[in-house]
Amino acid sequence: MRLMQHKREAFWFYRYLSNFYDKLVNPLFWTARMRDKSLDIADWANGDQLRVVDVGSGTGFTTQGIVKRVPAKNIICLDQSPQQMERAMVKPDLEDCRFRLGDAENLPFADDTFDRYVSAGSIEYWPNPQRGIDEAYRVIKEGGQALMIGPIEPANPVSKFIANLWMLFPPENDYHLYFQTAGFTDVNWTYIRPHWQENERYGIAIVGTKPAPGKPTGYGERKAAAAAVVEADPKGGWLGRNLLLTSRVLVGSTAGFLFIPMALLAHVTAPIRGVEGEVEPLNREQKAVLIGIGAIATYFLVRAILRKR
């Protein structure tokens, strides 16, 4: 299992990432254009009558796209990070949403509660993705839709290594298998990418319809199997567990943060590389990071030149 594909590790990771998530991360990896394209593959007709749950809602960026289609009072935002949720709660367009702390793999809702389920950028941290998709099926009504948005495992060997060290980047076929196993029908999907990314299959938005009320077939067996895996996981001593947690967070966070300068450099070099797409301008914080990268690179370049003399 990847370093950040754990609930505790993700909790601590976002405790600090939430401070600049909307300034550095979303504008690079999960843009408004990508969000709208993803949401558009679901059916939002009669939006004023739809009840929606946004699972792994984080700072509310995806929810801000949903409220353009459904009244905020009809939306419940669920996340395990209170720090992320606090950022969302102060956004004016989300003030009528309801917020609840919870676990994507054990949703605190009754069967057949919602008309739409949305989850964006959350599956990467799920220890058992099938369990999370089963829960999506369970909590929506017959005829309701579940929309899952997430990254696809990179093809580039270096990016693939860093991604798999960090967290879960499912192969595309796994998304289809999750939905098929849960029992969704009328499955549709589209690919998404930021403008600087050459790979058209950078991420996926996949939606399915619940054909019958109740839980998915095999729900109880898969839930029991998942619980058995957790129970069999060696607990170890207090010190050992916390050292493991700390090391995972530190190494996983380092691997994750490597993506930010890599993406910024890819952003500014996209025109040179001939990557097509509508350019999304850099904000002040991103420019500051780029200047910092340039300053560090210049320092080491000058130092290397002076040493040769």
Summary of the structure (lengths in Angstrom):
residues: 309
radius of gyration: 20.4
end to end distance: 49.0
largest distance: 76.3
contacts: 977
relative contact order: 0.14
helix: 52%
strand: 16%
